[in-house]
């Protein structure tokens, strides 16, 4: 397109598209690119990340992509084993090219820097992709109404317990065989945000013999009349879970996170000990907001191990 024909060239962003405008005295030409199908996506993976495309679940009879971040020194320290963190909505975890609105959590970059500075224990991080339209069913712990404002009240199938089985019976055994993991529950974590945060805490309550470190960001406490609060209240006793729980004060209904916090405290969790709670002033319900909380969450759940005491000269 000859540039001399046009007096003005500009680009405009809408919620779903990029619009290029070429304008002359007699002609306006608009070219629209759907942002859901960009011309080019730049990948932003950092460090040693292994890809397992189309990992099959027999429980769900479907497939999803799995990305595995291996920490600094993994190849060099051939005998060392590592704790593992399984993060949901895996498209958003490492790579802006696949992330919602092209904004990633930057977990790979954050973990890489914290490990390099010895501020956390080196760990393996597994990003488990969601399956699109099935997400609302796989992540929900009960058959709650999906949209209360809709004329036709459609319910989730409430398949979170089956999703837990997928992790416990299919994915975790594969990861434990493939990589040098610490397999015990005390070294195994789960994480997610929004509906993924609701899923994370639900699975922690149901599968505490498998997962004991939880990243619960902006959980959907509202789901099914606050069913997650009832699940905590109905526990016969406190479970051996270490929990990071947060919310942002610009999220709709953010105060419900306080109700969940109080239920956990009432059941025996201790603030700033095995329960870390954060209300982030001005933070909204978005990938960018959750990305800023990855650093403190990793520091809380995966602190560096205490230094090994050196043998004294007398004992040599």
C-alpha positions as a Python dict, from the first residue, in 0.01 Angstrom:
ca = {
    (1, 'X'): (0, 0, 0),
    (2, 'X'): (181, 321, -112),
    (3, 'X'): (234, 537, 195),
    (4, 'X'): (213, 863, -1),
    (5, 'X'): (-158, 817, -64),
    (6, 'X'): (-249, 858, 302),
    (7, 'X'): (-226, 1161, 529),
    (8, 'X'): (-282, 968, 850),
    (9, 'X'): (-203, 616, 971),
    (10, 'X'): (-301, 495, 1318),
    (11, 'X'): (-373, 185, 1525),
    (12, 'X'): (-653, 145, 1778),
    (13, 'X'): (-723, -129, 2032),
    (14, 'X'): (-1073, -253, 2114),
    (15, 'X'): (-1164, -522, 2366),
    (16, 'X'): (-1126, -795, 2108),
    (17, 'X'): (-939, -656, 1810),
    (18, 'X'): (-672, -427, 1675),
    (19, 'X'): (-792, -178, 1412),
    (20, 'X'): (-550, -16, 1167),
    (21, 'X'): (-677, 303, 1005),
    (22, 'X'): (-532, 449, 681),
    (23, 'X'): (-690, 785, 599),
    (24, 'X'): (-664, 1019, 297),
    (25, 'X'): (-870, 1317, 181),
    (26, 'X'): (-1101, 1091, -16),
    (27, 'X'): (-1068, 745, 131),
    (28, 'X'): (-1063, 571, 470),
    (29, 'X'): (-944, 211, 489),
    (30, 'X'): (-995, 2, 804),
    (31, 'X'): (-810, -325, 860),
    (32, 'X'): (-921, -527, 1164),
    (33, 'X'): (-719, -808, 1323),
    (34, 'X'): (-901, -1036, 1567),
    (35, 'X'): (-680, -1052, 1877),
    (36, 'X'): (-797, -1406, 1939),
    (37, 'X'): (-604, -1503, 1624),
    (38, 'X'): (-295, -1280, 1620),
    (39, 'X'): (-66, -1273, 1321),
    (40, 'X'): (230, -1352, 1539),
    (41, 'X'): (260, -1467, 1902),
    (42, 'X'): (594, -1421, 2074),
    (43, 'X'): (670, -1692, 2329),
    (44, 'X'): (811, -1580, 2664),
    (45, 'X'): (928, -1905, 2821),
    (46, 'X'): (1228, -1872, 3051),
    (47, 'X'): (1464, -2142, 3175),
    (48, 'X'): (1442, -2518, 3132),
    (49, 'X'): (1079, -2587, 3040),
    (50, 'X'): (969, -2926, 2913),
    (51, 'X'): (655, -2962, 2700),
    (52, 'X'): (410, -3253, 2714),
    (53, 'X'): (151, -3178, 2447),
    (54, 'X'): (-186, -3348, 2448),
    (55, 'X'): (-144, -3535, 2777),
    (56, 'X'): (-435, -3779, 2788),
    (57, 'X'): (-673, -3829, 3077),
    (58, 'X'): (-867, -4155, 3078),
    (59, 'X'): (-1082, -4021, 3361),
    (60, 'X'): (-1209, -3733, 3145),
    (61, 'X'): (-1143, -3893, 2804),
    (62, 'X'): (-972, -3573, 2689),
    (63, 'X'): (-628, -3421, 2644),
    (64, 'X'): (-451, -3109, 2768),
    (65, 'X'): (-105, -2956, 2741),
    (66, 'X'): (138, -2979, 3032),
    (67, 'X'): (446, -2759, 3075),
    (68, 'X'): (711, -2845, 3335),
    (69, 'X'): (959, -2590, 3470),
    (70, 'X'): (1283, -2748, 3596),
    (71, 'X'): (1487, -2537, 3839),
    (72, 'X'): (1839, -2408, 3799),
    (73, 'X'): (2086, -2687, 3860),
    (74, 'X'): (1845, -2969, 3774),
    (75, 'X'): (2074, -3121, 3510),
    (76, 'X'): (2390, -3066, 3711),
    (77, 'X'): (2268, -3213, 4042),
    (78, 'X'): (2172, -3556, 3916),
    (79, 'X'): (2087, -3705, 4257),
    (80, 'X'): (1884, -3420, 4400),
    (81, 'X'): (1505, -3444, 4428),
    (82, 'X'): (1267, -3149, 4429),
    (83, 'X'): (929, -3043, 4567),
    (84, 'X'): (658, -2992, 4306),
    (85, 'X'): (392, -2724, 4257),
    (86, 'X'): (99, -2799, 4024),
    (87, 'X'): (-61, -2481, 3888),
    (88, 'X'): (-400, -2472, 3714),
    (89, 'X'): (-496, -2267, 3405),
    (90, 'X'): (-154, -2359, 3274),
    (91, 'X'): (-190, -2144, 2960),
    (92, 'X'): (-140, -1836, 3181),
    (93, 'X'): (154, -1951, 3392),
    (94, 'X'): (471, -1922, 3179),
    (95, 'X'): (392, -1791, 2833),
    (96, 'X'): (233, -1464, 2716),
    (97, 'X'): (169, -1622, 2376),
    (98, 'X'): (-92, -1855, 2525),
    (99, 'X'): (-205, -1648, 2824),
    (100, 'X'): (-546, -1485, 2861),
    (101, 'X'): (-524, -1130, 2717),
    (102, 'X'): (-155, -1212, 2648),
    (103, 'X'): (-66, -1143, 3013),
    (104, 'X'): (120, -1427, 3188),
    (105, 'X'): (192, -1488, 3554),
    (106, 'X'): (569, -1497, 3480),
    (107, 'X'): (611, -1785, 3724),
    (108, 'X'): (917, -1909, 3535),
    (109, 'X'): (1096, -1575, 3555),
    (110, 'X'): (999, -1523, 3920),
    (111, 'X'): (1103, -1872, 4030),
    (112, 'X'): (1428, -1848, 3835),
    (113, 'X'): (1524, -1525, 4011),
    (114, 'X'): (1421, -1641, 4360),
    (115, 'X'): (1613, -1967, 4320),
    (116, 'X'): (1918, -1784, 4188),
    (117, 'X'): (1914, -1559, 4495),
    (118, 'X'): (1853, -1860, 4725),
    (119, 'X'): (1530, -1703, 4853),
    (120, 'X'): (1323, -2019, 4794),
    (121, 'X'): (1389, -2390, 4776),
    (122, 'X'): (1445, -2502, 4416),
    (123, 'X'): (1126, -2666, 4293),
    (124, 'X'): (961, -2819, 3988),
    (125, 'X'): (654, -2631, 3863),
    (126, 'X'): (390, -2807, 3654),
    (127, 'X'): (151, -2589, 3453),
    (128, 'X'): (-170, -2782, 3377),
    (129, 'X'): (-372, -2630, 3094),
    (130, 'X'): (-747, -2598, 3128),
    (131, 'X'): (-973, -2749, 2863),
    (132, 'X'): (-1170, -2440, 2762),
    (133, 'X'): (-1544, -2491, 2787),
    (134, 'X'): (-1499, -2786, 3024),
    (135, 'X'): (-1315, -2567, 3277),
    (136, 'X'): (-1633, -2462, 3457),
    (137, 'X'): (-1718, -2829, 3510),
    (138, 'X'): (-1373, -2965, 3593),
    (139, 'X'): (-1287, -2687, 3840),
    (140, 'X'): (-1618, -2663, 4028),
    (141, 'X'): (-1652, -2859, 4355),
    (142, 'X'): (-2033, -2868, 4335),
    (143, 'X'): (-2318, -2839, 4086),
    (144, 'X'): (-2359, -2466, 4134),
    (145, 'X'): (-2539, -2230, 3898),
    (146, 'X'): (-2290, -2086, 3650),
    (147, 'X'): (-2460, -1748, 3596),
    (148, 'X'): (-2726, -1635, 3843),
    (149, 'X'): (-2826, -1345, 3618),
    (150, 'X'): (-2903, -1564, 3316),
    (151, 'X'): (-3267, -1639, 3235),
    (152, 'X'): (-3187, -2005, 3193),
    (153, 'X'): (-3002, -2123, 3503),
    (154, 'X'): (-2735, -2360, 3372),
    (155, 'X'): (-2544, -2564, 3629),
    (156, 'X'): (-2190, -2689, 3638),
    (157, 'X'): (-2149, -3065, 3647),
    (158, 'X'): (-1927, -3020, 3954),
    (159, 'X'): (-1641, -3248, 3850),
    (160, 'X'): (-1364, -3112, 4075),
    (161, 'X'): (-1331, -3439, 4265),
    (162, 'X'): (-1274, -3618, 3933),
    (163, 'X'): (-1018, -3350, 3844),
    (164, 'X'): (-843, -3436, 4170),
    (165, 'X'): (-841, -3801, 4062),
    (166, 'X'): (-689, -3695, 3729),
    (167, 'X'): (-406, -3523, 3914),
    (168, 'X'): (-354, -3797, 4173),
    (169, 'X'): (-400, -4106, 3955),
    (170, 'X'): (-278, -3991, 3614),
    (171, 'X'): (-66, -3675, 3606),
    (172, 'X'): (127, -3694, 3933),
    (173, 'X'): (242, -4055, 3879),
    (174, 'X'): (366, -3955, 3532),
    (175, 'X'): (554, -3652, 3667),
    (176, 'X'): (702, -3859, 3950),
    (177, 'X'): (829, -4118, 3701),
    (178, 'X'): (961, -3865, 3452),
    (179, 'X'): (1132, -3622, 3691),
    (180, 'X'): (1326, -3635, 4018),
    (181, 'X'): (1049, -3531, 4254),
    (182, 'X'): (994, -3549, 4627),
    (183, 'X'): (675, -3750, 4611),
    (184, 'X'): (543, -3705, 4966),
    (185, 'X'): (245, -3477, 5034),
    (186, 'X'): (449, -3239, 5249),
    (187, 'X'): (657, -3152, 4940),
    (188, 'X'): (368, -3129, 4693),
    (189, 'X'): (166, -2815, 4623),
    (190, 'X'): (-134, -2696, 4424),
    (191, 'X'): (-220, -2350, 4303),
    (192, 'X'): (-470, -2148, 4106),
    (193, 'X'): (-670, -1828, 4089),
    (194, 'X'): (-1039, -1745, 4070),
    (195, 'X'): (-1222, -2072, 3996),
    (196, 'X'): (-877, -2233, 3997),
    (197, 'X'): (-826, -2100, 4350),
    (198, 'X'): (-1159, -2250, 4456),
    (199, 'X'): (-1050, -2579, 4299),
    (200, 'X'): (-714, -2567, 4475),
    (201, 'X'): (-858, -2531, 4823),
    (202, 'X'): (-1128, -2791, 4755),
    (203, 'X'): (-869, -3046, 4643),
    (204, 'X'): (-652, -2962, 4942),
    (205, 'X'): (-943, -3047, 5171),
    (206, 'X'): (-1022, -3371, 4985),
    (207, 'X'): (-668, -3488, 4904),
    (208, 'X'): (-456, -3359, 5192),
    (209, 'X'): (-272, -3693, 5187),
    (210, 'X'): (-134, -3588, 4845),
    (211, 'X'): (-117, -3205, 4842),
    (212, 'X'): (-22, -2995, 5145),
    (213, 'X'): (100, -2659, 5012),
    (214, 'X'): (-170, -2443, 4855),
    (215, 'X'): (-163, -2119, 4653),
    (216, 'X'): (-521, -1988, 4670),
    (217, 'X'): (-540, -1657, 4481),
    (218, 'X'): (-866, -1463, 4455),
    (219, 'X'): (-1077, -1777, 4504),
    (220, 'X'): (-1438, -1780, 4384),
    (221, 'X'): (-1576, -1790, 4738),
    (222, 'X'): (-1917, -1688, 4599),
    (223, 'X'): (-1959, -2019, 4416),
    (224, 'X'): (-2274, -2214, 4509),
    (225, 'X'): (-2366, -2000, 4811),
    (226, 'X'): (-2011, -2005, 4948),
    (227, 'X'): (-1988, -2382, 4947),
    (228, 'X'): (-1611, -2365, 5011),
    (229, 'X'): (-1673, -2193, 5346),
    (230, 'X'): (-1915, -2470, 5440),
    (231, 'X'): (-1658, -2732, 5339),
    (232, 'X'): (-1405, -2578, 5578),
    (233, 'X'): (-1661, -2545, 5858),
    (234, 'X'): (-1761, -2912, 5822),
    (235, 'X'): (-1406, -3044, 5863),
    (236, 'X'): (-1389, -3278, 6164),
    (237, 'X'): (-1042, -3142, 6239),
    (238, 'X'): (-773, -2915, 6100),
    (239, 'X'): (-572, -3065, 5814),
    (240, 'X'): (-190, -3047, 5766),
    (241, 'X'): (-212, -2778, 5497),
    (242, 'X'): (0, -2468, 5455),
    (243, 'X'): (-213, -2210, 5274),
    (244, 'X'): (-146, -1883, 5091),
    (245, 'X'): (-480, -1698, 5055),
    (246, 'X'): (-525, -1357, 4896),
    (247, 'X'): (-762, -1116, 4726),
    (248, 'X'): (-756, -770, 4568),
    (249, 'X'): (-970, -484, 4696),
    (250, 'X'): (-1088, -393, 4344),
    (251, 'X'): (-1238, -738, 4287),
    (252, 'X'): (-1618, -770, 4302),
    (253, 'X'): (-1714, -929, 4633),
    (254, 'X'): (-1356, -939, 4757),
    (255, 'X'): (-1473, -923, 5120),
    (256, 'X'): (-1583, -1287, 5097),
    (257, 'X'): (-1217, -1384, 5123),
    (258, 'X'): (-1228, -1254, 5480),
    (259, 'X'): (-1513, -1494, 5556),
    (260, 'X'): (-1303, -1783, 5423),
    (261, 'X'): (-1003, -1666, 5624),
    (262, 'X'): (-1208, -1655, 5943),
    (263, 'X'): (-1344, -2005, 5878),
    (264, 'X'): (-989, -2137, 5842),
    (265, 'X'): (-873, -1959, 6158),
    (266, 'X'): (-1174, -2090, 6350),
    (267, 'X'): (-1081, -2443, 6239),
    (268, 'X'): (-727, -2403, 6374),
    (269, 'X'): (-507, -2248, 6103),
    (270, 'X'): (-275, -1982, 6244),
    (271, 'X'): (-226, -1653, 6060),
    (272, 'X'): (135, -1587, 5956),
    (273, 'X'): (224, -1946, 6049),
    (274, 'X'): (46, -2204, 5831),
    (275, 'X'): (-196, -1948, 5684),
    (276, 'X'): (-77, -1634, 5505),
    (277, 'X'): (-356, -1393, 5414),
    (278, 'X'): (-317, -1083, 5196),
    (279, 'X'): (-559, -812, 5089),
    (280, 'X'): (-387, -625, 4808),
    (281, 'X'): (-504, -264, 4794),
    (282, 'X'): (-629, -165, 4448),
    (283, 'X'): (-564, -506, 4289),
    (284, 'X'): (-821, -632, 4040),
    (285, 'X'): (-923, -981, 3924),
    (286, 'X'): (-666, -1033, 3648),
    (287, 'X'): (-361, -1228, 3541),
    (288, 'X'): (-144, -921, 3589),
    (289, 'X'): (-258, -882, 3948),
    (290, 'X'): (-192, -1248, 4028),
    (291, 'X'): (152, -1229, 3868),
    (292, 'X'): (258, -972, 4130),
    (293, 'X'): (172, -1217, 4410),
    (294, 'X'): (371, -1514, 4279),
    (295, 'X'): (689, -1393, 4453),
    (296, 'X'): (551, -1370, 4809),
    (297, 'X'): (345, -1687, 4765),
    (298, 'X'): (651, -1890, 4662),
    (299, 'X'): (854, -1743, 4946),
    (300, 'X'): (588, -1842, 5198),
    (301, 'X'): (526, -2195, 5072),
    (302, 'X'): (875, -2292, 4957),
    (303, 'X'): (1126, -2117, 5185),
    (304, 'X'): (1491, -2213, 5148),
    (305, 'X'): (1590, -2512, 5362),
    (306, 'X'): (1794, -2431, 5672),
    (307, 'X'): (2168, -2451, 5617),
    (308, 'X'): (2328, -2785, 5694),
    (309, 'X'): (2543, -2753, 6008),
    (310, 'X'): (2911, -2802, 5938),
    (311, 'X'): (3091, -3078, 6123),
    (312, 'X'): (3319, -2952, 6398),
    (313, 'X'): (3691, -3026, 6388),
    (314, 'X'): (3664, -3239, 6699),
    (315, 'X'): (3415, -3474, 6531),
    (316, 'X'): (3627, -3528, 6221),
}
